[in-house]
C-alpha cells in the first residue's frame, strides 16, 4: 500500500520517480494545483555537489507528514555547480535574486564541500550571508546542515570552527539534552547521526552565547544540534538526511586519495566494508524532520505567509 504524503514538487523532478519506487506518494505541480489547500512552502538551498541525490534524500524525509508541502529549490548566482547538469539546474532551481521578495514557512540549507576553507575565502560567501540575513525575516524556521550550520553560527553569532586531525566519519550516538523540547518528541534517550566532516565547533563557544541552546551532543562527535530564536533556527552538525549507502560511497571514493579518512565508525556490519551498512539513524531522522515541520513550521507560521517577519 502506498503512503500518501502530499508533497508538491516541480514537474519532472527526478526525485519523483525515485521516491515512487519506495512507495512514497508525491504530486507534481500540475496535479497539486487542483487542490484548494494552502501548502507549507519549503525552500531548499542545495549546496551539495550531487544535487539530485541530496534532493531525493531531503524530500524522502519531508514526506513523512500528512501536511501538504510545496518544495522549492534555490541556487546561488555566484556559483556554478560542476556535478549537476546545467539543464537540471535551469529547470528546477531559481537564483536567490529571483526569490528574495518571497516568503517561506521553512528553509533547509545543506552542507557544502568547502569546510576546509576559511569562511570568507568561499567564493560565494557574500551571497550566502545575504541569504542567511534574508532568512531571518522571510522564513519561519530554518535548518542549517553540516557546513551550513558552521557558517550560520559563524555569521550570526561569531562561533568559529576548528580543524580536526582526522575526519569525523561514521555514525555516532547523540544525547538530547532537553527531551521536553518538541523537536525531540518521541525520541529515545540516545539517537544515532551520521557525520562526515573535517572541522568542528566547540561546546564552550556555544555555551558562552546565551542566545544559543545546545540541545544535543555526543561524547564522540561533540556538538550535535544547536537551537536559536526559540526554534526559528536549528544548526545540525551531522547528516540525518543521509541514505544508507552515502558513507559507503564517500569512503570508497576517498580511501585511496586522502590520508585522513578512516573506516567509518559504527557503520558496516562487523566493521567490515565488504558487508552492508547497519542502518541505525533513519527512524529518528524521520521523526526529527516531522517534528520540525509540525511544531516549528506548521504551528508557528502565519496562515497569511506575507506576515512572516
C-alpha positions as CSV (number, residue, x, y, z in Angstrom):
1,X,0.0,0.0,0.0
2,X,1.3,3.5,-0.8
3,X,1.8,6.0,1.9
4,X,0.1,9.2,0.8
5,X,2.4,12.0,1.6
6,X,1.2,15.1,-0.3
7,X,4.4,16.7,-1.4
8,X,4.1,19.3,-4.2
9,X,7.2,19.0,-6.4
10,X,8.2,20.6,-9.7
11,X,7.1,18.7,-12.7
12,X,9.6,16.0,-13.9
13,X,11.9,16.3,-10.9
14,X,14.0,13.1,-10.9
15,X,13.2,12.5,-7.2
16,X,9.5,11.9,-8.1
17,X,10.2,8.6,-9.8
18,X,12.9,7.5,-7.4
19,X,10.6,8.0,-4.4
20,X,7.6,6.4,-6.1
21,X,9.8,3.2,-6.2
22,X,9.9,3.4,-2.4
23,X,6.1,3.7,-2.2
24,X,6.2,7.3,-1.2
25,X,3.4,9.2,-2.9
26,X,4.3,12.7,-4.3
27,X,2.3,15.1,-6.5
28,X,3.8,17.1,-9.3
29,X,2.8,20.8,-9.6
30,X,0.2,20.1,-12.2
31,X,-1.9,17.8,-10.0
32,X,-1.4,19.8,-6.8
33,X,-2.8,23.0,-8.3
34,X,-6.2,21.3,-8.4
35,X,-6.3,21.0,-4.6
36,X,-7.7,24.0,-2.6
37,X,-5.2,23.8,0.2
38,X,-2.7,26.4,1.5
39,X,0.5,24.2,1.4
40,X,3.5,24.9,3.6
41,X,6.2,26.5,1.4
42,X,9.7,25.0,1.9
43,X,12.7,26.2,0.2
44,X,15.9,24.2,-0.1
45,X,19.3,25.9,-0.8
46,X,21.2,22.9,-2.1
47,X,25.0,23.4,-1.9
48,X,25.9,19.7,-2.2
49,X,27.8,18.5,-5.3
50,X,25.4,15.6,-6.1
51,X,22.3,17.7,-6.1
52,X,19.8,15.1,-7.4
53,X,20.9,12.7,-4.6
54,X,20.5,15.4,-1.9
55,X,17.1,16.5,-3.3
56,X,15.9,12.9,-3.0
57,X,17.3,12.4,0.5
58,X,15.7,15.5,1.8
59,X,12.4,15.0,0.1
60,X,12.2,11.5,1.4
61,X,12.3,12.9,5.0
62,X,9.9,15.7,4.3
63,X,7.4,13.2,3.0
64,X,6.9,11.8,6.5
65,X,4.0,14.2,7.4
66,X,0.3,14.4,6.4
67,X,0.7,18.1,5.7
68,X,0.9,19.3,2.1
69,X,4.3,20.8,1.4
70,X,5.4,22.8,-1.7
71,X,9.1,22.3,-2.3
72,X,11.2,25.0,-4.0
73,X,14.9,24.9,-4.9
74,X,17.2,27.8,-4.6
75,X,20.6,28.2,-6.2
76,X,23.4,30.7,-6.0
77,X,24.0,33.2,-8.8
78,X,27.7,33.4,-7.7
79,X,28.5,29.7,-8.1
80,X,28.0,27.2,-11.0
81,X,27.8,23.6,-9.9
82,X,30.1,21.2,-11.7
83,X,28.5,17.9,-10.9
84,X,24.9,18.5,-11.9
85,X,23.6,19.0,-15.5
86,X,23.0,22.7,-16.4
87,X,19.6,21.6,-17.7
88,X,18.6,20.3,-14.3
89,X,19.6,23.5,-12.6
90,X,17.8,25.6,-15.1
91,X,14.6,23.6,-14.9
92,X,14.2,23.1,-11.2
93,X,16.3,25.9,-9.4
94,X,16.0,29.6,-9.2
95,X,18.6,32.2,-8.2
96,X,18.2,33.8,-4.8
97,X,17.9,37.2,-6.6
98,X,14.6,35.9,-8.1
99,X,13.2,34.7,-4.8
100,X,14.2,37.3,-2.3
101,X,10.8,39.0,-2.3
102,X,9.1,35.7,-1.5
103,X,8.4,34.3,2.0
104,X,8.6,30.7,3.1
105,X,7.4,28.6,6.0
106,X,10.6,26.6,6.2
107,X,14.1,26.5,4.8
108,X,16.9,24.0,4.6
109,X,20.4,25.0,3.8
110,X,22.6,21.9,3.1
111,X,26.3,21.3,3.7
112,X,28.9,22.1,1.1
113,X,32.4,20.7,0.2
114,X,34.2,23.9,1.3
115,X,34.6,23.3,5.0
116,X,38.4,23.4,5.0
117,X,38.4,27.0,3.6
118,X,38.1,30.0,5.8
119,X,34.5,31.2,5.6
120,X,35.5,34.5,3.9
121,X,37.5,32.6,1.3
122,X,34.5,30.7,0.0
123,X,33.7,32.2,-3.4
124,X,30.0,32.7,-2.7
125,X,30.4,33.9,0.9
126,X,28.8,37.3,0.3
127,X,25.8,35.9,-1.4
128,X,25.2,33.2,1.2
129,X,25.4,35.6,4.1
130,X,22.9,37.8,2.3
131,X,20.6,34.7,2.3
132,X,21.3,34.0,6.0
133,X,20.2,37.6,6.8
134,X,17.2,37.3,4.5
135,X,16.0,34.1,6.1
136,X,15.5,35.8,9.4
137,X,12.8,38.0,8.0
138,X,11.4,35.8,5.2
139,X,11.3,32.3,6.8
140,X,9.5,30.9,9.9
141,X,12.2,28.2,10.7
142,X,15.5,27.3,9.1
143,X,17.5,24.1,9.3
144,X,21.3,24.6,8.7
145,X,23.1,21.3,8.0
146,X,26.8,20.5,8.5
147,X,29.0,23.2,6.8
148,X,25.9,25.5,6.6
149,X,25.5,25.0,10.4
150,X,29.0,26.1,11.0
151,X,28.7,29.0,8.5
152,X,25.4,30.1,10.1
153,X,26.7,30.0,13.6
154,X,29.8,32.0,12.5
155,X,27.8,34.6,10.6
156,X,25.0,35.1,13.1
157,X,26.9,34.6,16.4
158,X,30.7,34.7,15.7
159,X,31.2,31.0,16.5
160,X,34.5,29.8,15.0
161,X,35.3,26.3,13.6
162,X,38.3,24.2,14.4
163,X,40.2,21.7,12.2
164,X,40.3,18.0,13.1
165,X,43.3,15.9,12.8
166,X,41.2,13.0,11.5
167,X,37.9,13.2,9.7
168,X,34.8,12.8,11.9
169,X,33.4,10.0,9.9
170,X,30.7,7.4,10.8
171,X,27.5,7.0,12.8
172,X,27.7,8.4,16.3
173,X,25.3,8.2,19.3
174,X,23.8,11.6,20.3
175,X,22.1,12.6,23.5
176,X,19.1,15.0,23.7
177,X,19.9,17.5,26.5
178,X,16.3,18.6,26.9
179,X,13.9,15.8,25.9
180,X,10.9,18.0,26.6
181,X,11.6,20.1,23.5
182,X,9.0,19.4,20.8
183,X,11.9,18.7,18.3
184,X,12.6,15.6,20.3
185,X,9.1,14.4,20.9
186,X,9.0,10.6,20.6
187,X,12.8,10.3,20.7
188,X,14.7,7.7,22.8
189,X,17.5,8.7,25.2
190,X,20.1,8.1,22.5
191,X,19.8,8.6,18.8
192,X,22.3,8.0,16.0
193,X,23.5,10.5,13.5
194,X,25.9,10.3,10.5
195,X,28.8,12.7,10.5
196,X,31.3,13.4,7.7
197,X,33.4,16.5,8.3
198,X,36.9,17.7,8.8
199,X,36.1,20.6,11.2
200,X,34.1,21.0,14.4
201,X,32.6,23.6,16.7
202,X,33.3,23.6,20.5
203,X,30.6,23.3,23.1
204,X,32.2,26.0,25.3
205,X,31.8,28.5,22.5
206,X,28.1,27.6,22.2
207,X,27.6,27.8,26.0
208,X,29.2,31.3,26.1
209,X,26.3,32.6,24.0
210,X,23.1,32.9,25.9
211,X,21.2,33.3,22.6
212,X,22.2,29.7,21.7
213,X,20.9,26.5,23.2
214,X,22.9,23.3,22.9
215,X,20.2,20.7,22.7
216,X,22.0,17.5,21.6
217,X,25.6,16.4,21.8
218,X,27.8,13.3,21.6
219,X,30.8,12.2,23.7
220,X,32.4,11.1,20.4
221,X,31.3,13.6,17.8
222,X,30.8,16.7,20.0
223,X,28.2,19.4,19.4
224,X,25.3,17.8,17.5
225,X,22.3,20.2,17.4
226,X,22.1,23.9,18.4
227,X,18.8,25.8,18.6
228,X,18.3,29.6,18.5
229,X,15.5,32.1,18.5
230,X,13.0,29.6,20.0
231,X,13.4,27.2,17.1
232,X,13.4,29.6,14.3
233,X,17.0,28.3,13.7
234,X,18.4,24.9,14.1
235,X,22.1,24.1,13.4
236,X,22.8,20.4,12.8
237,X,26.5,19.3,12.6
238,X,25.7,15.9,11.1
239,X,23.6,14.4,8.3
240,X,20.4,12.9,9.4
241,X,19.3,13.0,5.8
242,X,21.9,10.6,4.6
243,X,20.8,7.5,2.7
244,X,22.1,4.1,3.9
245,X,24.8,4.0,1.2
246,X,26.1,7.6,1.4
247,X,29.0,7.0,3.8
248,X,29.9,3.8,1.9
249,X,30.2,5.8,-1.3
250,X,32.3,8.5,0.4
251,X,34.6,6.0,1.9
252,X,35.3,4.1,-1.3
253,X,35.7,7.4,-3.2
254,X,38.2,8.9,-0.7
255,X,40.1,6.0,0.9
256,X,42.8,5.9,-1.8
257,X,43.2,9.6,-2.4
258,X,43.2,11.1,1.2
259,X,45.3,10.2,4.2
260,X,42.9,11.4,6.9
261,X,40.0,9.1,6.1
262,X,39.4,6.1,8.3
263,X,36.8,3.4,8.1
264,X,33.5,5.0,9.0
265,X,32.8,4.1,12.6
266,X,29.7,2.2,13.8
267,X,28.6,1.8,10.2
268,X,29.5,-1.5,8.5
269,X,28.2,-4.8,9.9
270,X,31.0,-6.4,11.9
271,X,33.1,-3.3,11.0
272,X,33.8,-4.9,7.6
273,X,33.5,-2.7,4.5
274,X,32.7,-5.8,2.5
275,X,29.4,-6.0,4.4
276,X,26.3,-3.9,4.1
277,X,25.9,-0.9,6.3
278,X,23.9,-1.3,9.6
279,X,21.3,1.4,9.3
280,X,20.6,2.9,12.7
281,X,19.6,6.5,12.2
282,X,16.7,6.6,9.8
283,X,13.8,6.3,12.3
284,X,15.0,9.3,14.3
285,X,15.8,11.2,11.2
286,X,12.2,10.9,10.0
287,X,11.0,11.8,13.5
288,X,13.2,14.9,13.7
289,X,12.1,16.3,10.3
290,X,8.4,15.6,11.0
291,X,8.7,17.2,14.4
292,X,10.4,20.3,12.8
293,X,7.6,20.6,10.2
294,X,4.8,20.1,12.7
295,X,6.0,22.1,15.8
296,X,8.3,24.7,14.4
297,X,6.9,25.4,11.0
298,X,3.2,24.4,10.8
299,X,2.2,25.5,14.3
300,X,4.3,28.7,14.2
301,X,3.9,30.1,10.7
302,X,1.0,32.5,10.0
303,X,-1.7,31.5,7.6
304,X,-1.1,34.6,5.6
305,X,2.5,33.9,4.6
306,X,3.2,37.6,3.9
307,X,3.0,38.2,7.6
308,X,6.2,36.2,8.3
309,X,8.8,38.7,9.8
